């Protein structure tokens, strides 16, 4: 999995709950995906320690190079009771 310098140098040190393995798992089977206006791609996945919460992983336009990842407190799947 490719990552940007921003992800490696800023995101990973600042957010210890974000791991490469968690990002890899979310990219492999996201319950939701959306292309942003700037062509970056958002993927959401549940966090294993808190299944009711979601992590948003943002990739570059290629859909593979991870640029950012963070907890998305407002995201809900349609029809999700959480």
N, CA, C and O atoms as CSV, one atom per row, in Angstrom:
chain,resi,resn,atom,element,x,y,z
A,1,UNK,N,N,0.857,-1.176,0.000
A,1,UNK,CA,C,0.000,0.000,0.000
A,1,UNK,C,C,0.899,1.233,0.000
A,1,UNK,O,O,1.841,1.340,0.785
A,2,UNK,N,N,0.582,2.153,-0.897
A,2,UNK,CA,C,1.342,3.394,-0.987
A,2,UNK,C,C,0.730,4.443,-0.062
A,2,UNK,O,O,-0.472,4.430,0.204
A,3,UNK,N,N,1.574,5.348,0.422
A,3,UNK,CA,C,1.122,6.443,1.285
A,3,UNK,C,C,1.859,7.714,0.891
A,3,UNK,O,O,2.944,7.669,0.312
A,4,UNK,N,N,1.250,8.844,1.214
A,4,UNK,CA,C,1.905,10.128,0.965
A,4,UNK,C,C,2.817,10.462,2.144
A,4,UNK,O,O,2.692,9.888,3.225
A,5,UNK,N,N,3.729,11.393,1.917
A,5,UNK,CA,C,4.594,11.859,2.998
A,5,UNK,C,C,3.753,12.480,4.114
A,5,UNK,O,O,4.065,12.310,5.293
A,6,UNK,N,N,2.698,13.192,3.752
A,6,UNK,CA,C,1.809,13.783,4.759
A,6,UNK,C,C,1.235,12.696,5.670
A,6,UNK,O,O,1.221,12.854,6.891
A,7,UNK,N,N,0.769,11.614,5.092
A,7,UNK,CA,C,0.199,10.528,5.887
A,7,UNK,C,C,1.252,9.951,6.827
A,7,UNK,O,O,0.989,9.766,8.015
A,8,UNK,N,N,2.433,9.669,6.307
A,8,UNK,CA,C,3.498,9.064,7.119
A,8,UNK,C,C,4.020,10.017,8.187
A,8,UNK,O,O,4.237,9.612,9.329
A,9,UNK,N,N,4.223,11.281,7.823
A,9,UNK,CA,C,4.900,12.224,8.715
A,9,UNK,C,C,3.976,12.974,9.661
A,9,UNK,O,O,4.406,13.416,10.726
A,10,UNK,N,N,2.704,13.123,9.279
A,10,UNK,CA,C,1.773,13.905,10.106
A,10,UNK,C,C,0.658,13.032,10.682
A,10,UNK,O,O,0.438,13.036,11.894
A,11,UNK,N,N,-0.036,12.296,9.843
A,11,UNK,CA,C,-1.224,11.559,10.294
A,11,UNK,C,C,-0.865,10.428,11.250
A,11,UNK,O,O,-1.415,10.360,12.349
A,12,UNK,N,N,0.039,9.544,10.858
A,12,UNK,CA,C,0.364,8.398,11.712
A,12,UNK,C,C,0.889,8.811,13.094
A,12,UNK,O,O,0.431,8.258,14.095
A,13,UNK,N,N,1.836,9.763,13.191
A,13,UNK,CA,C,2.294,10.157,14.529
A,13,UNK,C,C,1.217,10.853,15.368
A,13,UNK,O,O,1.186,10.711,16.591
A,14,UNK,N,N,0.339,11.602,14.707
A,14,UNK,CA,C,-0.676,12.396,15.418
A,14,UNK,C,C,-1.880,11.562,15.848
A,14,UNK,O,O,-2.535,11.893,16.836
A,15,UNK,N,N,-2.179,10.485,15.120
A,15,UNK,CA,C,-3.376,9.686,15.388
A,15,UNK,C,C,-2.991,8.225,15.604
A,15,UNK,O,O,-3.003,7.434,14.661
A,16,UNK,N,N,-2.651,7.866,16.835
A,16,UNK,CA,C,-2.174,6.503,17.105
A,16,UNK,C,C,-3.213,5.414,16.830
A,16,UNK,O,O,-2.852,4.244,16.695
A,17,UNK,N,N,-4.473,5.770,16.746
A,17,UNK,CA,C,-5.516,4.786,16.451
A,17,UNK,C,C,-5.544,4.407,14.971
A,17,UNK,O,O,-6.194,3.430,14.600
A,18,UNK,N,N,-4.848,5.169,14.119
A,18,UNK,CA,C,-4.770,4.860,12.685
A,18,UNK,C,C,-3.559,3.953,12.465
A,18,UNK,O,O,-2.439,4.286,12.852
A,19,UNK,N,N,-3.803,2.808,11.839
A,19,UNK,CA,C,-2.707,1.901,11.500
A,19,UNK,C,C,-2.766,1.577,10.015
A,19,UNK,O,O,-3.814,1.700,9.381
A,20,UNK,N,N,-1.644,1.167,9.479
A,20,UNK,CA,C,-1.613,0.772,8.073
A,20,UNK,C,C,-2.530,-0.416,7.834
A,20,UNK,O,O,-3.212,-0.478,6.812
A,21,UNK,N,N,-2.552,-1.356,8.766
A,21,UNK,CA,C,-3.399,-2.541,8.599
A,21,UNK,C,C,-4.876,-2.168,8.599
A,21,UNK,O,O,-5.645,-2.713,7.807
A,22,UNK,N,N,-5.283,-1.257,9.464
A,22,UNK,CA,C,-6.682,-0.819,9.495
A,22,UNK,C,C,-7.046,-0.123,8.179
A,22,UNK,O,O,-8.115,-0.375,7.624
A,23,UNK,N,N,-6.177,0.737,7.683
A,23,UNK,CA,C,-6.435,1.407,6.397
A,23,UNK,C,C,-6.518,0.384,5.273
A,23,UNK,O,O,-7.391,0.480,4.412
A,24,UNK,N,N,-5.624,-0.585,5.274
A,24,UNK,CA,C,-5.629,-1.633,4.240
A,24,UNK,C,C,-6.953,-2.403,4.267
A,24,UNK,O,O,-7.534,-2.687,3.220
A,25,UNK,N,N,-7.420,-2.735,5.460
A,25,UNK,CA,C,-8.674,-3.480,5.617
A,25,UNK,C,C,-9.862,-2.668,5.107
A,25,UNK,O,O,-10.741,-3.211,4.437
A,26,UNK,N,N,-9.896,-1.379,5.416
A,26,UNK,CA,C,-11.001,-0.521,4.976
A,26,UNK,C,C,-10.985,-0.357,3.452
A,26,UNK,O,O,-12.038,-0.401,2.817
A,27,UNK,N,N,-9.811,-0.170,2.870
A,27,UNK,CA,C,-9.728,-0.023,1.414
A,27,UNK,C,C,-10.142,-1.307,0.694
A,27,UNK,O,O,-10.677,-1.251,-0.414
A,28,UNK,N,N,-9.900,-2.458,1.315
A,28,UNK,CA,C,-10.223,-3.741,0.680
A,28,UNK,C,C,-11.723,-4.013,0.652
A,28,UNK,O,O,-12.215,-4.656,-0.275
A,29,UNK,N,N,-12.457,-3.532,1.655
A,29,UNK,CA,C,-13.894,-3.832,1.718
A,29,UNK,C,C,-14.650,-2.702,2.415
A,29,UNK,O,O,-15.165,-2.887,3.518
A,30,UNK,N,N,-14.719,-1.544,1.780
A,30,UNK,CA,C,-15.407,-0.419,2.426
A,30,UNK,C,C,-16.928,-0.547,2.317
A,30,UNK,O,O,-17.444,-0.876,1.249
A,31,UNK,N,N,-17.644,-0.293,3.403
A,31,UNK,CA,C,-19.102,-0.277,3.299
A,31,UNK,C,C,-19.614,0.958,2.561
A,31,UNK,O,O,-20.764,0.995,2.123
A,32,UNK,N,N,-18.742,1.981,2.425
A,32,UNK,CA,C,-19.135,3.198,1.693
A,32,UNK,C,C,-17.903,3.808,1.037
A,32,UNK,O,O,-16.790,3.719,1.556
A,33,UNK,N,N,-18.131,4.429,-0.119
A,33,UNK,CA,C,-17.061,5.055,-0.901
A,33,UNK,C,C,-17.650,6.267,-1.610
A,33,UNK,O,O,-18.796,6.235,-2.058
A,34,UNK,N,N,-16.855,7.344,-1.711
A,34,UNK,CA,C,-17.336,8.562,-2.376
A,34,UNK,C,C,-16.153,9.310,-2.996
A,34,UNK,O,O,-15.101,9.443,-2.370
A,35,UNK,N,N,-16.326,9.790,-4.208
A,35,UNK,CA,C,-15.296,10.601,-4.864
A,35,UNK,C,C,-15.547,12.058,-4.505
A,35,UNK,O,O,-16.664,12.556,-4.649
A,36,UNK,N,N,-14.510,12.738,-4.039
A,36,UNK,CA,C,-14.602,14.146,-3.677
A,36,UNK,C,C,-14.508,15.018,-4.930
A,36,UNK,O,O,-14.074,14.538,-5.977
A,37,UNK,N,N,-14.905,16.284,-4.843
A,37,UNK,CA,C,-14.786,17.188,-5.997
A,37,UNK,C,C,-13.353,17.330,-6.519
A,37,UNK,O,O,-13.152,17.600,-7.704
A,38,UNK,N,N,-12.352,17.150,-5.641
A,38,UNK,CA,C,-10.948,17.256,-6.070
A,38,UNK,C,C,-10.398,15.922,-6.582
A,38,UNK,O,O,-9.192,15.784,-6.785
A,39,UNK,N,N,-11.277,14.945,-6.789
A,39,UNK,CA,C,-10.960,13.608,-7.306
A,39,UNK,C,C,-10.330,12.663,-6.290
A,39,UNK,O,O,-10.074,11.503,-6.612
A,40,UNK,N,N,-10.076,13.129,-5.077
A,40,UNK,CA,C,-9.634,12.194,-4.043
A,40,UNK,C,C,-10.819,11.301,-3.707
A,40,UNK,O,O,-11.970,11.643,-3.980
A,41,UNK,N,N,-10.522,10.155,-3.112
A,41,UNK,CA,C,-11.579,9.186,-2.841
A,41,UNK,C,C,-11.673,8.933,-1.341
A,41,UNK,O,O,-10.667,8.686,-0.677
A,42,UNK,N,N,-12.890,8.997,-0.820
A,42,UNK,CA,C,-13.159,8.717,0.594
A,42,UNK,C,C,-13.661,7.289,0.737
A,42,UNK,O,O,-14.514,6.838,-0.028
A,43,UNK,N,N,-13.128,6.591,1.715
A,43,UNK,CA,C,-13.588,5.244,2.065
A,43,UNK,C,C,-13.903,5.255,3.554
A,43,UNK,O,O,-13.176,5.859,4.343
A,44,UNK,N,N,-14.977,4.592,3.936
A,44,UNK,CA,C,-15.317,4.485,5.349
A,44,UNK,C,C,-15.310,3.032,5.765
A,44,UNK,O,O,-15.642,2.141,4.983
A,45,UNK,N,N,-14.925,2.806,7.015
A,45,UNK,CA,C,-14.985,1.466,7.584
A,45,UNK,C,C,-15.119,1.569,9.085
A,45,UNK,O,O,-14.707,2.552,9.699
A,46,UNK,N,N,-15.701,0.540,9.663
A,46,UNK,CA,C,-15.873,0.525,11.122
A,46,UNK,C,C,-14.534,0.295,11.812
A,46,UNK,O,O,-13.662,-0.404,11.295
A,47,UNK,N,N,-14.390,0.889,12.980
A,47,UNK,CA,C,-13.181,0.670,13.766
A,47,UNK,C,C,-13.374,-0.591,14.607
A,47,UNK,O,O,-14.447,-0.777,15.180
A,48,UNK,N,N,-12.373,-1.456,14.697
A,48,UNK,CA,C,-12.553,-2.722,15.416
A,48,UNK,C,C,-12.791,-2.547,16.911
A,48,UNK,O,O,-13.536,-3.323,17.511
A,49,UNK,N,N,-12.172,-1.542,17.519
A,49,UNK,CA,C,-12.340,-1.354,18.959
A,49,UNK,C,C,-13.678,-0.707,19.310
A,49,UNK,O,O,-14.160,-0.851,20.434
A,50,UNK,N,N,-14.276,-0.002,18.362
A,50,UNK,CA,C,-15.575,0.642,18.563
A,50,UNK,C,C,-16.396,0.471,17.286
A,50,UNK,O,O,-16.421,1.370,16.446
A,51,UNK,N,N,-17.070,-0.673,17.130
A,51,UNK,CA,C,-17.776,-0.966,15.872
A,51,UNK,C,C,-18.857,0.036,15.480
A,51,UNK,O,O,-19.255,0.085,14.316
A,52,UNK,N,N,-19.334,0.827,16.418
A,52,UNK,CA,C,-20.356,1.821,16.081
A,52,UNK,C,C,-19.725,3.074,15.466
A,52,UNK,O,O,-20.441,3.956,14.994
A,53,UNK,N,N,-18.388,3.158,15.467
A,53,UNK,CA,C,-17.705,4.334,14.939
A,53,UNK,C,C,-17.004,3.994,13.630
A,53,UNK,O,O,-16.668,2.840,13.364
A,54,UNK,N,N,-16.794,5.028,12.823
A,54,UNK,CA,C,-16.203,4.846,11.508
A,54,UNK,C,C,-14.904,5.622,11.368
A,54,UNK,O,O,-14.728,6.694,11.947
A,55,UNK,N,N,-14.002,5.051,10.582
A,55,UNK,CA,C,-12.781,5.716,10.193
A,55,UNK,C,C,-12.922,6.091,8.723
A,55,UNK,O,O,-13.332,5.266,7.905
A,56,UNK,N,N,-12.586,7.325,8.389
A,56,UNK,CA,C,-12.576,7.744,6.981
A,56,UNK,C,C,-11.133,7.696,6.505
A,56,UNK,O,O,-10.245,8.280,7.127
A,57,UNK,N,N,-10.908,7.005,5.413
A,57,UNK,CA,C,-9.592,6.928,4.783
A,57,UNK,C,C,-9.702,7.656,3.449
A,57,UNK,O,O,-10.561,7.336,2.627
A,58,UNK,N,N,-8.833,8.630,3.241
A,58,UNK,CA,C,-8.859,9.420,2.013
A,58,UNK,C,C,-7.623,9.062,1.186
A,58,UNK,O,O,-6.492,9.113,1.669
A,59,UNK,N,N,-7.873,8.700,-0.069
A,59,UNK,CA,C,-6.765,8.391,-0.970
A,59,UNK,C,C,-6.651,9.474,-2.033
A,59,UNK,O,O,-7.557,10.288,-2.214
A,60,UNK,N,N,-5.534,9.467,-2.725
A,60,UNK,CA,C,-5.390,10.333,-3.885
A,60,UNK,C,C,-6.339,9.831,-4.962
A,60,UNK,O,O,-7.017,8.822,-4.764
A,61,UNK,N,N,-6.398,10.508,-6.079
A,61,UNK,CA,C,-7.341,10.165,-7.148
A,61,UNK,C,C,-7.158,8.743,-7.663
A,61,UNK,O,O,-8.084,8.183,-8.249
A,62,UNK,N,N,-5.984,8.147,-7.459
A,62,UNK,CA,C,-5.753,6.772,-7.926
A,62,UNK,C,C,-6.530,5.733,-7.115
A,62,UNK,O,O,-6.605,4.568,-7.505
A,63,UNK,N,N,-7.108,6.157,-5.983
A,63,UNK,CA,C,-7.885,5.244,-5.149
A,63,UNK,C,C,-7.044,4.265,-4.357
A,63,UNK,O,O,-7.583,3.348,-3.737
A,64,UNK,N,N,-5.731,4.444,-4.366
A,64,UNK,CA,C,-4.835,3.509,-3.683
A,64,UNK,C,C,-3.862,4.179,-2.721
A,64,UNK,O,O,-3.553,3.614,-1.672
A,65,UNK,N,N,-3.377,5.362,-3.052
A,65,UNK,CA,C,-2.371,6.033,-2.233
A,65,UNK,C,C,-3.054,6.751,-1.071
A,65,UNK,O,O,-3.790,7.716,-1.278
A,66,UNK,N,N,-2.810,6.279,0.142
A,66,UNK,CA,C,-3.468,6.834,1.326
A,66,UNK,C,C,-2.847,8.184,1.667
A,66,UNK,O,O,-1.628,8.314,1.783
A,67,UNK,N,N,-3.708,9.182,1.824
A,67,UNK,CA,C,-3.273,10.542,2.124
A,67,UNK,C,C,-3.706,10.997,3.528
A,67,UNK,O,O,-3.000,11.777,4.167
A,68,UNK,N,N,-4.849,10.521,4.005
A,68,UNK,CA,C,-5.358,10.962,5.297
A,68,UNK,C,C,-6.262,9.879,5.873
A,68,UNK,O,O,-6.807,9.056,5.137
A,69,UNK,N,N,-6.415,9.885,7.178
A,69,UNK,CA,C,-7.333,8.969,7.851
A,69,UNK,C,C,-7.677,9.564,9.209
A,69,UNK,O,O,-6.813,10.082,9.917
A,70,UNK,N,N,-8.957,9.480,9.557
A,70,UNK,CA,C,-9.403,10.052,10.835
A,70,UNK,C,C,-10.771,9.483,11.197
A,70,UNK,O,O,-11.482,8.948,10.347
A,71,UNK,N,N,-11.123,9.608,12.477
A,71,UNK,CA,C,-12.456,9.198,12.917
A,71,UNK,C,C,-13.472,10.164,12.335
A,71,UNK,O,O,-13.287,11.380,12.384
A,72,UNK,N,N,-14.538,9.618,11.789
A,72,UNK,CA,C,-15.596,10.444,11.210
A,72,UNK,C,C,-16.819,10.279,12.097
A,72,UNK,O,O,-17.613,9.355,11.919
A,73,UNK,N,N,-16.959,11.175,13.041
A,73,UNK,CA,C,-18.022,11.062,14.052
A,73,UNK,C,C,-19.419,11.268,13.474
A,73,UNK,O,O,-20.399,10.811,14.062
A,74,UNK,N,N,-19.526,11.936,12.353
A,74,UNK,CA,C,-20.852,12.230,11.784
A,74,UNK,C,C,-21.328,11.208,10.761
A,74,UNK,O,O,-22.504,11.203,10.397
A,75,UNK,N,N,-20.436,10.344,10.292
A,75,UNK,CA,C,-20.825,9.403,9.244
A,75,UNK,C,C,-21.755,8.320,9.776
A,75,UNK,O,O,-21.534,7.771,10.855
A,76,UNK,N,N,-22.801,8.018,9.005
A,76,UNK,CA,C,-23.727,6.925,9.308
A,76,UNK,C,C,-24.049,6.212,8.002
A,76,UNK,O,O,-24.236,6.853,6.968
A,77,UNK,N,N,-24.111,4.905,8.051
A,77,UNK,CA,C,-24.568,4.138,6.896
A,77,UNK,C,C,-26.080,4.264,6.806
A,77,UNK,O,O,-26.753,4.273,7.836
A,78,UNK,N,N,-26.628,4.360,5.612
A,78,UNK,CA,C,-28.087,4.401,5.498
A,78,UNK,C,C,-28.698,3.156,6.131
A,78,UNK,O,O,-28.256,2.037,5.869
A,79,UNK,N,N,-29.695,3.352,6.948
A,79,UNK,CA,C,-30.379,2.245,7.611
A,79,UNK,C,C,-29.662,1.684,8.811
A,79,UNK,O,O,-30.127,0.709,9.402
A,80,UNK,N,N,-28.525,2.278,9.196
A,80,UNK,CA,C,-27.762,1.806,10.342
A,80,UNK,C,C,-28.385,2.357,11.616
A,80,UNK,O,O,-28.610,3.562,11.729
A,81,UNK,N,N,-28.657,1.503,12.551
A,81,UNK,CA,C,-29.282,1.911,13.804
A,81,UNK,C,C,-28.357,2.592,14.781
A,81,UNK,O,O,-28.823,3.103,15.799
A,82,UNK,N,N,-27.041,2.622,14.512
A,82,UNK,CA,C,-26.091,3.228,15.449
A,82,UNK,C,C,-26.092,4.716,15.356
A,82,UNK,O,O,-25.348,5.380,16.078
